Amino acid sequence: MFSKTKRRIVFTVVFSLIALMTVTLTTIYISNHISLDRDNSEMLWMYTERFSLEDRPFPMDDEQPPKGTPVPGHADKNGHFEERDDGPGHNEPEFRLSTFYSVVYSENGEVLSVNNGNNDLQSEESLLEIASSILKKGKKSGKSGNMAYLVEERDGYTLVAMIDSTINDSNQTRLFRQMLIIGSAAAVVLFVISIFIARRIVRPLEENDKRQKRFVSDAGHELKTPIAVISANSELLKREIGQSEWLDNIDYENERMSDLVKQLLALSKAENGEVPKKTVDLSKLVDGEILPFETLAFEKGKQIESDTEPGILIDGNPNQLRQLVSILLDNALSHGTTDTIGLSLHKEKHHAVLTVSNGAAEMTAEQTSRLFERFYRTDEARNEADGHYGLGLSIAKAVAEAHGGQIRAEYKNGQAIFTVTLPVKK
């Protein structure tokens, strides 16, 4: 039980922190990507604003117009710009150090100009190929490979402006790789820390549970002696004074106390795993337990409809497994509201599945989830005259878990269905 609790704590802590870290790193990565794309778009826009197809040189230094005055012929043959203030960002280092490419087409598709940025990174042929593929896409802006582009229709020609984003893409890839490395390392560290935290959290609960189980076991053994003494003294008094309603009441309550102690000790043994195990033919064991209950069912006007698959072997303790089957059948006979009790045993993959069903009064989801709690009964007003103290299903759960399995209860279509899953022998 506590091992499952530890795993849940570890899973919750690691999942929550990894989810938070993933969202944070993803947000950083996407924001950085959007920012770079926006910067490329802005620089391309500035490039197109300053671009002119007119092939005339810039004025000499001594003939330069006042700063801020528009000058026809914004770009030279190599796509480089003079230093001037035509708006925000025109003189930023990123803009001035960036390499721009352009291809100009006439209205009939003839190439009018190709600018490779005065470098050997892109040939005119490759630029023409890229520009042609961009025009085929029919989009005004976007990315083609490592090229961010902007297409602008002007009077008499079409401008395809491009900027190489290889460095930005490489930085993005490097950032993503570093985020994966850091995230993986952080996940490992978080996993180790969560295991430590889970152990610290669960340790007091484990110790408290062990103390409770020890108390139940010790108390059960200690109560056996006074119960035996009371029974012996009652028998002696009957011999001395004869039958008495008071003595009969003492015997009745003493027997109830004895039954309760036996159930507490059985629960303690099942929870502590104190019994040896061996190979058990579960099919024969279940069939053997059904026989005596068929007589009890007949006396109550009920019948047991069973369907057991033969040859199912498991590793377990025969006495505890008989007790498990007995508890489920007794529960169905005592609390069933219909004349039929269903029992089936079959093999599913690597597990044996035992199902016991009976008609039952409507139960809420809360009641169903609490059926395996100690001393819990759906009918709080019912007394213990029938010998049931609310421990049977707790014992059944402890036996199932002691054998590496589980038991669950559900209410469906007027039926209370109890399903036990146990691993079969390999």
N, C-alpha and C positions, 0 to 999 in steps of 0.2 A: 504493500500500500504506500509506504513512504518512499520507495524507489520511484514509483509513478509520480508522487508529489514532487520529488527532486527533478525529475525529467520535465515536468510541466513548468516548474519555476525556471529551469535553465532555458527551456524553449521560449517562455514568455519574455524573459530578460533579453536573450540574444535576439529574438525576432523583433522586439520593440526597438532596441538600439540599432540593429542593422537597418530596419525600416527607416528610422529617423536619419541615420547616416546616409542611406541611399537617396532619400529625398533631398537632403542637404547637398550632397555632392552632385546629384543630377541637376539640381537647380543652378548650382555654380557653373556646371559644364554648359547647360543650355543657355544661361545668361551670357556666358563668355562667347559662345557661338553666335548668338543673336547680335551681341555687341560688335563682333568682328565683321559680320555680314553687313551691319548697318554702316560701319566705318568704310567698308569697301564701296557700298552704294553711294555714300556721301562723296567719297573721293572721285568715283566715276562721274557723278553728277557735276562736280566742279570741273572735271576734265572736259566733259562735253560742253559745258558753258563757256570754257576758254578756247575750245577748239575752233579753228577756222580752216577751210579748205584753201584759202588764198595763200599762195606760196610767196610771201614777201618777208624779208628779214626784219628783226626788231630794230628800232632806232639805235644809233650809237649811244654810248653812255652820256655824252654831253648833250644829246638831243632828246633824252628821255623826258616824257611829259611829267607833270607833277603827280605825286603819289595819289592813287585813287582815280586818275583819269583813264577812261576806257581806251584801249588801243586796239585797232583792227589787226588781225593776224595774231591771235593769242598764243599759238604754239609754233615752234620752229619745226624743221623737218624731222628732228629726232624726238619730238614729243616732250621737250624740256621747256620750262617756263621761266620767264624773267621774274625777278623778285618785285612784287607789287601787291597792293591791297585791293583786291576785287571782291572782298567779302570774307566772312568768317572762315577760318581754316585754310585759306589759300597759301599761307606762308608757314603752316605747321610742318615740322620735320617729316611726319609720316607721309604727307602729301608730296613734298618736294623730293623725298628719297624713293618714292614708289615708282615702279616702271609701268608705264601705260602702253597699250597697243591699240591700234585702230585700223579698221578696214572700211573704205568708203566705196559704196556702190551707186551707180547712176540709176535713173528710174527704169531703164531697160535691163538692169542687172550687170552692167559692165563695171569692172573694177577700176575705180578712179585713183585710189591711193591706198598704199599699205605702209603702215608705220610699225617697225619692230622694236621701238624704244632704244635704238642705237646699241643693241647688244646681240650676242650670238646665241642667246637662249632659245629664241624662237625664230625660225626662218620664215620668209614670206609665204612659202608653200604651206607650212603648218598653220600659219595665221589664217590663210585663206580657207583652209580645210575647217578650222575651228569656226570661223565666221559663217561659213556656209551651213554648218550643222546648227549654229545658233539661229540663223534665219529660218531654217526648216522647222524649228520648234514653234515659231510664231509667238514667242514671248518677248516682252519688252525688257525684262531683266531676269537675272538668276545666275546659275553657275553651270559651267560646262567643263567637267574635269576639274582642273585646278584654276580655271579662269572664271572670275566673276565678270559679268558683262552687262552692258546697258545699250539698248538699241534706240536710236532716235531718228525720226523722220524729219528731214529738213527740205527746204525749197530746192528741188532738183536733185537731191541725193539722199542716201541712207547711211547713217554713221553707226558702225558697230564698234563701241569702245570696250576695251578689256583691261583688266588688271590681274596680274599673276598673284594668286593667294597660296602658293606652295608653302611659303614659310609659315603663314597663319595656320594652314591645314596641318603642317608638321607639328606646330606648337600645340594644336588641338589634340592631335594623336598622342603626343607626349604627355599632355595633361591627363587624357583619359587613361593612359597606361599607368601613370603615377597614382591616379585615383584608385584604380583597381588594386595596385600593390598595397597602398596605404589602407584601403578598405578591407582587403583580405587579412592583412596583419592585425588590423583593429578587431576584426571578427574573431580571430584566434584568441587575442587577448581578452575580449569580452566573454568568450566561451569559458576560458579558464577562470576568470573572475566570477562568472555566474555560477559555476560549479561550487566555488568556495562559498559564495553567498547562500546558495541552496542548502549546502551542508550546515551552515551556521543557523539558518532559519529552521530547518527540519530537526536538528539534533535535540532541542528541548522537547519537541513533540514526540520524538521517538522514545526519549527517556520517560516521558510521562505515560506513554502507551505501555511501555514495558512494566512500569510500576503498577499500572491498573491491571494488566494481565497477571502479574505476580500476586497482587492482592486477591483477585478472583480465585486463582488457583489455591493460594494459602488459605483463604477463607473457606473455600469449599472443603478442603481437607480437614480443617479445624472443626467445621460444622458436622462432619460425619460422626464424630465421637458423641457429642451431646444428643444427636438424633438417635443414635443407637441406644444411649442410656435412657432417653425418654421412652423409647419403644419397649425396652426391657422392664422399666419400672411400671409402665402401664400394664404389661402382661402380668406382673406380680400382683398389682392391685386388683386386677380382675379375679385372680385366684383367691385373694383375701376377702374381697367384699362382693364379688360377683359382677355381673354386667351393670353398666351405668352409662347414661347418656353423656355424662361429663367425660368419662373415659373414652367413650366412642368418639367424641369430638376431639379429644387429645390425639387419638390414633389417626383421625382423618387429617388433621392439620399437620401431624408429624409426617405422614406419608406425602403430603403435598410439599413439605419442606425437603424431604428426601429426594423427590423427583426434581425439584428446582436445583438442588445441589448437584445432582447427577448431570443435569443439562449445563450448569455452569462449568463443571469439570470437563465435560465433552467439548464445550466451546473453547475452554482454555487449551486443551490438547490440540484441537484443530488449528487454532491460531498460532500456537507455538511450534507446530510441526514436530510433535514429539513421538510420532508413530512411524515404524518402519514401512517400507513400500516394497512391492513385488509385482510381477506381471499378473494382471487380472483380466479375465474374460468378462468385460463389462456387459456384454449381451446376456450371458447366462446369469450374471448377478442381478440384472434388472428383472429378467423373467422370474427369478427366484423370489424377489421381493414383491412382485405383483400378486403371486398366489395367495398369501395370507390376507392381503387387502381386498381381494375379490370376495372373500367371505364377509368381511366387514361391510363392503359395498352392498352385497346382497341383503344383509340385515337392514340396511338403511334405504333399500329400494333403489339402489343405484348400480351402475355397471361401469367397468373399466374397459375401454377400447384401446388396445395396445398394438403397436406396429414396431417391432424391434428387428434391426438388421443383424444377422448372426456374424460371429467371428471378429468383433471389435475388441482389440486388446489395448490396454493402457497400463502404465506404471502407477500403482497406487496402493492404498491400504484398504483391504476388503471391508473391514468393519466400518470405516468412515464412509466408504462409498455406499454401503448398505444403508447407513444412517441418512445419507444425503437423499437417496431415493425414497426411503421411508418417510422422511420429513415432508417431501413434496407431495407424496400420495396422501399422507395423513392430513396435510393442509387442504388438499383438494376435497377430501371426503368431509372434513369438518366445516369448511366454509363455502363449498360449492352450492350454487342455487339451482342447478339443473341435475337431471338424473344420469348424465353421462360425463365421464372423466376421460380425457384423451391423454395417451402417453405414446411417444414415439422416440426411437433411438436410431440414428443413422450416422453414416460417416460422410463428412464434407472435407475433401482435400486431406489435411493432416490433423483433423479434429473430429472427436466424437461429439455429436449434438443430441442432448437429451431434452425433450420438451414435454411438459406436463401442463394441461389446460383444463379449466373448469369454468362453469358459469359463475358469475359474480355480480354483486351489486355494483353500481357505477362507482368508479374511483377517480379522483382527481389526479393530475400529474404529480402534485406534491405528495399525495398519499402513496402513489406507486413508487416514487423515489425513496420513500422512508420505510418501505416494507422490510428491509434487511437491517434496520436499526434494532439494537437490543431493547427488549421490553415494549417495542412499538406494536400497537394494535389499531386497526382502522376503526373498530368499534370500542371506544374508550369505556363504554358502560358495561361491556361484557366482563363477567368475573372469570376466575380461573378454575371454575368447577369442572371444566372439560379437560383440565390438565395442560392447558396451553398458557404459557407465560410470556409469549412474545420473543422467545429465544430460538425457536426452531429455524426460522429462515436465516437468523444470524449465524447459527451453526452451519447451515447449508452453504452460506456464502464463504465462511471460513474454510470448510472442507474443499470447496471448489478452488479457492485461491491457493490452498496448501498443495493442491495437485497441479498447479500451474495453469489453471483455467479461470473461468469467470461465470457468474450467474447474473441474469437480468430478468426484470419483470416488466410486463406491459399489459395495459388494458385495451382490448380491441374487440369491437362488435359484441359487447356483453360478455366477453371472456377474459379471465385472468390467465395470462400465459407466462409460465416460468421456463426459461431456456438456460441450460447448463452446457458450456463448451469446455471440453477437456482435450488436451493433446494426446494423440494415439501413440502407441509404442512404435518406434522406428525400426 
